Amino acid sequence: MFLNSVRRKFDICKAVALVTFKEWGAYRTHSMVSIFVGPVYFIVQYFIWTAVYGEAGSLNGMELSQMIRYFGATALIGYLTMDFADWNLDMLIRTGKFLTYALRPMNHRFFAFSQKVGHRILGFIIEFIPCVLIFTLVFRIDMRPAFPGWTILSVALAFLMNFFVNYCLGMASFWIVQSGGLRAVYSLVGSVFSGMLIPLVFFPLPLQVMQFFLPFQYTAYVPAMVFLGQYTLGDIQLPVPAVVGIQAAAVLSVFFVSELMYNAAIKKFTAVGA
């Protein structure tokens, strides 16, 4: 019975992902524009950190070569975990179009997740792979992860964390109608504390410790450090398996929060605007 349920969900996910892949594939030139975002982001970080390091051998336990690989990894991870569930759900709720999904036998969160799978498979092909080649062949950066298996698992968990957090932000529209402001604040704070702009080890110690209890580091900093094969935050050094375990626990916690919010939101939905 359980295996049949899992197989059915897998088949549904595969079908929705395939349709999304084909739909977005029709506009692949739009997506291909983002190929330039990763390299430009990397070039900016390269010149900034080369100037910051100067003659210094290392800063906060990271050598310049590690810093360069770190930002190469965060750029690639961004291609794999990018998510729009918050914007899409906000639009559906405001317009009342969510009603069409509420009447279906499929949980909308699962449908949105399946859409993201298809969207990111397309991103893997037309964004991730070209950027790996650019970083490797043009910039001559070693983009081989220290622990390939753990890195893949950590990126997958970052994928889930990004989706569940964004979906929770989108569900805020059930209560406040327009969640754009909330999403903008989260995007701003997240860009700082996820480690995308600066490694978290450069923050004051109290802020570093606080990140263990917030979702931000699990979307970029953790998978990037797993890629490098080391993890340090708040003067705490953890082996790669341990930090991936903490990341998994954080993802599970956010999943339960999204489950509670979803059940409460469905009861509150009134389909205004439909």
C-alpha positions as YAML, in Angstrom:
chain: A
units: angstrom
residues:
- id: 1
  name: MET
  ca: [0.00, 0.00, 0.00]
- id: 2
  name: PHE
  ca: [2.76, 2.42, 0.99]
- id: 3
  name: LEU
  ca: [4.87, 1.52, -2.04]
- id: 4
  name: ASN
  ca: [1.87, 2.04, -4.33]
- id: 5
  name: SER
  ca: [1.31, 5.49, -2.83]
- id: 6
  name: VAL
  ca: [4.97, 6.41, -3.29]
- id: 7
  name: ARG
  ca: [4.94, 5.14, -6.87]
- id: 8
  name: ARG
  ca: [1.78, 7.13, -7.64]
- id: 9
  name: LYS
  ca: [3.29, 10.33, -6.22]
- id: 10
  name: PHE
  ca: [6.46, 9.73, -8.19]
- id: 11
  name: ASP
  ca: [4.46, 9.29, -11.40]
- id: 12
  name: ILE
  ca: [2.50, 12.49, -10.72]
- id: 13
  name: CYS
  ca: [5.69, 14.42, -9.94]
- id: 14
  name: LYS
  ca: [7.32, 13.12, -13.11]
- id: 15
  name: ALA
  ca: [4.31, 14.08, -15.25]
- id: 16
  name: VAL
  ca: [4.04, 17.61, -13.83]
- id: 17
  name: ALA
  ca: [7.82, 18.10, -14.02]
- id: 18
  name: LEU
  ca: [7.84, 17.00, -17.66]
- id: 19
  name: VAL
  ca: [5.04, 19.41, -18.60]
- id: 20
  name: THR
  ca: [6.81, 22.26, -16.78]
- id: 21
  name: PHE
  ca: [10.08, 21.36, -18.49]
- id: 22
  name: LYS
  ca: [8.41, 21.54, -21.91]
- id: 23
  name: GLU
  ca: [6.54, 24.74, -21.06]
- id: 24
  name: TRP
  ca: [9.63, 26.62, -19.88]
- id: 25
  name: GLY
  ca: [11.72, 24.99, -22.58]
- id: 26
  name: ALA
  ca: [9.68, 26.95, -25.12]
- id: 27
  name: TYR
  ca: [11.15, 30.12, -23.56]
- id: 28
  name: ARG
  ca: [14.67, 28.77, -23.07]
- id: 29
  name: THR
  ca: [16.29, 31.89, -24.55]
- id: 30
  name: HIS
  ca: [14.86, 33.82, -21.59]
- id: 31
  name: SER
  ca: [16.45, 31.34, -19.19]
- id: 32
  name: MET
  ca: [19.73, 31.30, -21.10]
- id: 33
  name: VAL
  ca: [20.19, 35.00, -20.37]
- id: 34
  name: SER
  ca: [20.84, 34.02, -16.74]
- id: 35
  name: ILE
  ca: [23.94, 32.10, -17.88]
- id: 36
  name: PHE
  ca: [25.73, 35.44, -17.78]
- id: 37
  name: VAL
  ca: [24.59, 36.17, -14.22]
- id: 38
  name: GLY
  ca: [26.77, 33.49, -12.62]
- id: 39
  name: PRO
  ca: [30.02, 34.47, -14.36]
- id: 40
  name: VAL
  ca: [29.45, 38.21, -13.77]
- id: 41
  name: TYR
  ca: [28.68, 37.54, -10.09]
- id: 42
  name: PHE
  ca: [31.85, 35.45, -9.89]
- id: 43
  name: ILE
  ca: [34.05, 38.05, -11.60]
- id: 44
  name: VAL
  ca: [32.86, 40.74, -9.18]
- id: 45
  name: GLN
  ca: [33.58, 38.52, -6.19]
- id: 46
  name: TYR
  ca: [36.96, 37.53, -7.64]
- id: 47
  name: PHE
  ca: [38.22, 41.11, -7.89]
- id: 48
  name: ILE
  ca: [36.75, 42.11, -4.52]
- id: 49
  name: TRP
  ca: [38.33, 39.24, -2.60]
- id: 50
  name: THR
  ca: [41.64, 39.40, -4.45]
- id: 51
  name: ALA
  ca: [41.90, 43.01, -3.28]
- id: 52
  name: VAL
  ca: [40.77, 42.14, 0.26]
- id: 53
  name: TYR
  ca: [43.31, 39.36, 0.66]
- id: 54
  name: GLY
  ca: [46.23, 41.34, -0.77]
- id: 55
  name: GLU
  ca: [49.33, 39.65, 0.63]
- id: 56
  name: ALA
  ca: [47.43, 37.78, 3.33]
- id: 57
  name: GLY
  ca: [47.68, 34.00, 3.19]
- id: 58
  name: SER
  ca: [44.24, 33.41, 4.70]
- id: 59
  name: LEU
  ca: [41.35, 35.21, 6.33]
- id: 60
  name: ASN
  ca: [39.10, 33.62, 8.94]
- id: 61
  name: GLY
  ca: [40.51, 30.22, 8.09]
- id: 62
  name: MET
  ca: [39.89, 30.50, 4.33]
- id: 63
  name: GLU
  ca: [42.65, 30.85, 1.72]
- id: 64
  name: LEU
  ca: [42.07, 32.92, -1.41]
- id: 65
  name: SER
  ca: [41.85, 29.80, -3.58]
- id: 66
  name: GLN
  ca: [39.17, 28.41, -1.27]
- id: 67
  name: MET
  ca: [37.30, 31.71, -1.36]
- id: 68
  name: ILE
  ca: [37.31, 31.68, -5.17]
- id: 69
  name: ARG
  ca: [35.98, 28.11, -5.25]
- id: 70
  name: TYR
  ca: [33.40, 29.04, -2.58]
- id: 71
  name: PHE
  ca: [31.87, 31.75, -4.76]
- id: 72
  name: GLY
  ca: [32.02, 29.52, -7.81]
- id: 73
  name: ALA
  ca: [30.05, 26.94, -5.82]
- id: 74
  name: THR
  ca: [27.45, 29.43, -4.54]
- id: 75
  name: ALA
  ca: [26.83, 30.66, -8.09]
- id: 76
  name: LEU
  ca: [26.22, 27.10, -9.31]
- id: 77
  name: ILE
  ca: [24.11, 26.18, -6.28]
- id: 78
  name: GLY
  ca: [21.91, 29.20, -7.00]
- id: 79
  name: TYR
  ca: [21.10, 27.76, -10.44]
- id: 80
  name: LEU
  ca: [20.04, 24.45, -8.89]
- id: 81
  name: THR
  ca: [17.94, 25.80, -6.01]
- id: 82
  name: MET
  ca: [16.30, 28.91, -7.53]
- id: 83
  name: ASP
  ca: [12.61, 29.00, -6.64]
- id: 84
  name: PHE
  ca: [9.51, 31.08, -7.46]
- id: 85
  name: ALA
  ca: [6.90, 29.27, -5.34]
- id: 86
  name: ASP
  ca: [6.30, 32.35, -3.16]
- id: 87
  name: TRP
  ca: [5.54, 34.67, -6.10]
- id: 88
  name: ASN
  ca: [3.38, 32.09, -7.87]
- id: 89
  name: LEU
  ca: [1.34, 31.21, -4.79]
- id: 90
  name: ASP
  ca: [0.84, 34.88, -3.90]
- id: 91
  name: MET
  ca: [-0.53, 35.51, -7.40]
- id: 92
  name: LEU
  ca: [-2.90, 32.53, -7.25]
- id: 93
  name: ILE
  ca: [-4.31, 33.59, -3.89]
- id: 94
  name: ARG
  ca: [-4.76, 37.27, -4.78]
- id: 95
  name: THR
  ca: [-6.57, 36.48, -8.03]
- id: 96
  name: GLY
  ca: [-8.64, 33.65, -6.56]
- id: 97
  name: LYS
  ca: [-7.20, 31.19, -9.07]
- id: 98
  name: PHE
  ca: [-6.01, 29.04, -6.20]
- id: 99
  name: LEU
  ca: [-9.59, 27.76, -6.10]
- id: 100
  name: THR
  ca: [-8.93, 25.60, -9.17]
- id: 101
  name: TYR
  ca: [-6.12, 23.88, -7.29]
- id: 102
  name: ALA
  ca: [-8.01, 23.62, -4.00]
- id: 103
  name: LEU
  ca: [-10.72, 21.60, -5.79]
- id: 104
  name: ARG
  ca: [-8.24, 19.12, -7.20]
- id: 105
  name: PRO
  ca: [-7.37, 15.86, -5.44]
- id: 106
  name: MET
  ca: [-3.69, 16.85, -5.50]
- id: 107
  name: ASN
  ca: [-2.08, 18.91, -2.74]
- id: 108
  name: HIS
  ca: [-1.02, 22.22, -4.34]
- id: 109
  name: ARG
  ca: [2.27, 22.25, -2.45]
- id: 110
  name: PHE
  ca: [3.17, 18.92, -4.05]
- id: 111
  name: PHE
  ca: [2.11, 20.28, -7.44]
- id: 112
  name: ALA
  ca: [4.30, 23.38, -6.95]
- id: 113
  name: PHE
  ca: [7.19, 21.19, -5.85]
- id: 114
  name: SER
  ca: [6.82, 19.06, -8.99]
- id: 115
  name: GLN
  ca: [6.84, 22.23, -11.08]
- id: 116
  name: LYS
  ca: [10.08, 23.28, -9.43]
- id: 117
  name: VAL
  ca: [11.66, 19.91, -10.20]
- id: 118
  name: GLY
  ca: [10.89, 20.32, -13.91]
- id: 119
  name: HIS
  ca: [11.98, 23.95, -13.91]
- id: 120
  name: ARG
  ca: [15.33, 23.17, -12.28]
- id: 121
  name: ILE
  ca: [16.02, 20.19, -14.52]
- id: 122
  name: LEU
  ca: [15.80, 22.66, -17.39]
- id: 123
  name: GLY
  ca: [18.02, 25.04, -15.40]
- id: 124
  name: PHE
  ca: [20.54, 22.25, -14.90]
- id: 125
  name: ILE
  ca: [20.82, 21.76, -18.65]
- id: 126
  name: ILE
  ca: [20.84, 25.34, -19.95]
- id: 127
  name: GLU
  ca: [22.29, 27.22, -16.94]
- id: 128
  name: PHE
  ca: [24.27, 24.95, -14.62]
- id: 129
  name: ILE
  ca: [26.24, 22.90, -17.17]
- id: 130
  name: PRO
  ca: [27.31, 25.91, -19.31]
- id: 131
  name: CYS
  ca: [28.48, 27.76, -16.18]
- id: 132
  name: VAL
  ca: [30.47, 24.76, -14.96]
- id: 133
  name: LEU
  ca: [32.23, 24.75, -18.33]
- id: 134
  name: ILE
  ca: [32.84, 28.51, -18.15]
- id: 135
  name: PHE
  ca: [34.29, 28.31, -14.63]
- id: 136
  name: THR
  ca: [36.43, 25.29, -15.51]
- id: 137
  name: LEU
  ca: [37.65, 26.15, -19.02]
- id: 138
  name: VAL
  ca: [37.68, 29.95, -18.98]
- id: 139
  name: PHE
  ca: [38.48, 30.80, -15.34]
- id: 140
  name: ARG
  ca: [40.51, 27.61, -14.74]
- id: 141
  name: ILE
  ca: [38.83, 26.86, -11.41]
- id: 142
  name: ASP
  ca: [38.73, 23.37, -9.98]
- id: 143
  name: MET
  ca: [35.01, 22.82, -9.50]
- id: 144
  name: ARG
  ca: [35.29, 19.23, -8.30]
- id: 145
  name: PRO
  ca: [33.61, 18.84, -4.87]
- id: 146
  name: ALA
  ca: [35.67, 17.41, -2.03]
- id: 147
  name: PHE
  ca: [32.90, 14.93, -1.22]
- id: 148
  name: PRO
  ca: [30.66, 14.45, -4.29]
- id: 149
  name: GLY
  ca: [28.02, 12.32, -2.54]
- id: 150
  name: TRP
  ca: [27.63, 14.62, 0.46]
- id: 151
  name: THR
  ca: [27.63, 17.67, -1.83]
- id: 152
  name: ILE
  ca: [24.81, 16.29, -3.96]
- id: 153
  name: LEU
  ca: [22.80, 15.48, -0.81]
- id: 154
  name: SER
  ca: [23.43, 18.92, 0.69]
- id: 155
  name: VAL
  ca: [22.39, 20.69, -2.53]
- id: 156
  name: ALA
  ca: [19.23, 18.55, -2.64]
- id: 157
  name: LEU
  ca: [18.44, 19.60, 0.94]
- id: 158
  name: ALA
  ca: [19.10, 23.24, 0.01]
- id: 159
  name: PHE
  ca: [16.66, 22.75, -2.87]
- id: 160
  name: LEU
  ca: [14.01, 21.54, -0.41]
- id: 161
  name: MET
  ca: [14.74, 24.25, 2.16]
- id: 162
  name: ASN
  ca: [14.43, 26.99, -0.43]
- id: 163
  name: PHE
  ca: [11.12, 25.58, -1.67]
- id: 164
  name: PHE
  ca: [9.49, 25.06, 1.74]
- id: 165
  name: VAL
  ca: [10.53, 28.49, 3.05]
- id: 166
  name: ASN
  ca: [9.32, 30.24, -0.10]
- id: 167
  name: TYR
  ca: [6.07, 28.32, -0.06]
- id: 168
  name: CYS
  ca: [5.51, 29.40, 3.56]
- id: 169
  name: LEU
  ca: [6.12, 33.01, 2.50]
- id: 170
  name: GLY
  ca: [3.60, 32.61, -0.30]
- id: 171
  name: MET
  ca: [1.04, 31.17, 2.11]
- id: 172
  name: ALA
  ca: [1.25, 34.36, 4.15]
- id: 173
  name: SER
  ca: [-1.05, 35.81, 1.46]
- id: 174
  name: PHE
  ca: [-3.90, 33.79, 2.94]
- id: 175
  name: TRP
  ca: [-3.76, 36.13, 5.93]
- id: 176
  name: ILE
  ca: [-2.29, 39.41, 4.68]
- id: 177
  name: VAL
  ca: [-3.55, 39.26, 1.05]
- id: 178
  name: GLN
  ca: [-0.39, 40.84, -0.41]
- id: 179
  name: SER
  ca: [2.84, 39.20, 0.75]
- id: 180
  name: GLY
  ca: [5.12, 41.15, -1.60]
- id: 181
  name: GLY
  ca: [6.59, 43.26, 1.20]
- id: 182
  name: LEU
  ca: [7.27, 40.24, 3.38]
- id: 183
  name: ARG
  ca: [8.90, 38.41, 0.49]
- id: 184
  name: ALA
  ca: [11.07, 41.43, -0.33]
- id: 185
  name: VAL
  ca: [12.30, 41.65, 3.26]
- id: 186
  name: TYR
  ca: [13.08, 37.94, 3.35]
- id: 187
  name: SER
  ca: [14.92, 38.18, 0.01]
- id: 188
  name: LEU
  ca: [17.07, 41.04, 1.31]
- id: 189
  name: VAL
  ca: [17.88, 39.39, 4.64]
- id: 190
  name: GLY
  ca: [18.36, 36.02, 2.98]
- id: 191
  name: SER
  ca: [20.84, 37.36, 0.42]
- id: 192
  name: VAL
  ca: [23.00, 38.57, 3.31]
- id: 193
  name: PHE
  ca: [22.70, 35.71, 5.77]
- id: 194
  name: SER
  ca: [22.63, 32.84, 3.26]
- id: 195
  name: GLY
  ca: [26.32, 33.35, 2.55]
- id: 196
  name: MET
  ca: [25.80, 34.36, -1.08]
- id: 197
  name: LEU
  ca: [27.37, 37.82, -0.66]
- id: 198
  name: ILE
  ca: [29.94, 37.04, 2.02]
- id: 199
  name: PRO
  ca: [30.88, 33.82, 3.87]
- id: 200
  name: LEU
  ca: [29.18, 33.71, 7.25]
- id: 201
  name: VAL
  ca: [32.51, 33.26, 9.10]
- id: 202
  name: PHE
  ca: [33.13, 36.97, 8.47]
- id: 203
  name: PHE
  ca: [30.11, 37.98, 10.58]
- id: 204
  name: PRO
  ca: [30.30, 38.77, 14.30]
- id: 205
  name: LEU
  ca: [30.25, 35.65, 16.46]
- id: 206
  name: PRO
  ca: [26.70, 36.15, 17.88]
- id: 207
  name: LEU
  ca: [25.30, 36.44, 14.33]
- id: 208
  name: GLN
  ca: [27.15, 33.30, 13.30]
- id: 209
  name: VAL
  ca: [25.68, 31.30, 16.19]
- id: 210
  name: MET
  ca: [22.20, 32.65, 15.41]
- id: 211
  name: GLN
  ca: [22.38, 31.15, 11.90]
- id: 212
  name: PHE
  ca: [22.09, 27.63, 13.30]
- id: 213
  name: PHE
  ca: [18.46, 28.45, 14.21]
- id: 214
  name: LEU
  ca: [17.52, 30.28, 11.00]
- id: 215
  name: PRO
  ca: [16.96, 28.80, 7.52]
- id: 216
  name: PHE
  ca: [19.32, 31.06, 5.61]
- id: 217
  name: GLN
  ca: [22.65, 29.24, 5.85]
- id: 218
  name: TYR
  ca: [21.10, 25.94, 4.79]
- id: 219
  name: THR
  ca: [20.29, 27.30, 1.32]
- id: 220
  name: ALA
  ca: [23.80, 28.35, 0.25]
- id: 221
  name: TYR
  ca: [26.54, 28.50, 2.92]
- id: 222
  name: VAL
  ca: [26.20, 24.89, 4.08]
- id: 223
  name: PRO
  ca: [26.22, 23.26, 0.61]
- id: 224
  name: ALA
  ca: [29.10, 25.53, -0.47]
- id: 225
  name: MET
  ca: [31.17, 24.55, 2.58]
- id: 226
  name: VAL
  ca: [30.31, 20.89, 2.05]
- id: 227
  name: PHE
  ca: [31.56, 21.38, -1.51]
- id: 228
  name: LEU
  ca: [34.85, 22.63, -0.07]
- id: 229
  name: GLY
  ca: [34.98, 19.70, 2.36]
- id: 230
  name: GLN
  ca: [35.04, 21.74, 5.56]
- id: 231
  name: TYR
  ca: [32.57, 23.54, 7.81]
- id: 232
  name: THR
  ca: [33.16, 26.21, 10.44]
- id: 233
  name: LEU
  ca: [30.65, 28.62, 11.95]
- id: 234
  name: GLY
  ca: [30.47, 30.31, 15.34]
- id: 235
  name: ASP
  ca: [33.88, 28.88, 16.26]
- id: 236
  name: ILE
  ca: [32.35, 25.42, 15.80]
- id: 237
  name: GLN
  ca: [34.00, 22.99, 13.42]
- id: 238
  name: LEU
  ca: [31.84, 20.10, 12.28]
- id: 239
  name: PRO
  ca: [32.57, 17.12, 10.03]
- id: 240
  name: VAL
  ca: [30.69, 17.12, 6.74]
- id: 241
  name: PRO
  ca: [28.27, 14.26, 7.66]
- id: 242
  name: ALA
  ca: [27.30, 16.07, 10.89]
- id: 243
  name: VAL
  ca: [26.53, 19.38, 9.22]
- id: 244
  name: VAL
  ca: [24.50, 17.66, 6.49]
- id: 245
  name: GLY
  ca: [22.56, 15.92, 9.27]
- id: 246
  name: ILE
  ca: [21.84, 19.29, 10.89]
- id: 247
  name: GLN
  ca: [20.76, 20.63, 7.51]
- id: 248
  name: ALA
  ca: [18.38, 17.68, 7.08]
- id: 249
  name: ALA
  ca: [16.88, 18.31, 10.53]
- id: 250
  name: ALA
  ca: [16.36, 21.99, 9.63]
- id: 251
  name: VAL
  ca: [14.62, 21.03, 6.38]
- id: 252
  name: LEU
  ca: [12.38, 18.60, 8.24]
- id: 253
  name: SER
  ca: [11.45, 21.32, 10.75]
- id: 254
  name: VAL
  ca: [10.48, 23.76, 7.99]
- id: 255
  name: PHE
  ca: [8.49, 21.02, 6.27]
- id: 256
  name: PHE
  ca: [6.37, 20.52, 9.40]
- id: 257
  name: VAL
  ca: [5.85, 24.29, 9.68]
- id: 258
  name: SER
  ca: [4.68, 24.40, 6.06]
- id: 259
  name: GLU
  ca: [2.36, 21.45, 6.74]
- id: 260
  name: LEU
  ca: [0.72, 23.25, 9.67]
- id: 261
  name: MET
  ca: [0.42, 26.48, 7.67]
- id: 262
  name: TYR
  ca: [-1.04, 24.70, 4.66]
- id: 263
  name: ASN
  ca: [-3.74, 22.94, 6.69]
- id: 264
  name: ALA
  ca: [-4.65, 26.23, 8.39]
- id: 265
  name: ALA
  ca: [-4.58, 28.14, 5.09]
- id: 266
  name: ILE
  ca: [-6.94, 25.76, 3.27]
- id: 267
  name: LYS
  ca: [-9.51, 26.28, 6.01]
- id: 268
  name: LYS
  ca: [-9.17, 30.05, 5.66]
- id: 269
  name: PHE
  ca: [-9.22, 30.31, 1.84]
- id: 270
  name: THR
  ca: [-12.37, 32.04, 0.52]
- id: 271
  name: ALA
  ca: [-11.47, 32.35, -3.21]
- id: 272
  name: VAL
  ca: [-11.93, 36.14, -3.25]
- id: 273
  name: GLY
  ca: [-11.43, 37.41, -6.79]
- id: 274
  name: ALA
  ca: [-12.28, 34.12, -8.50]
...
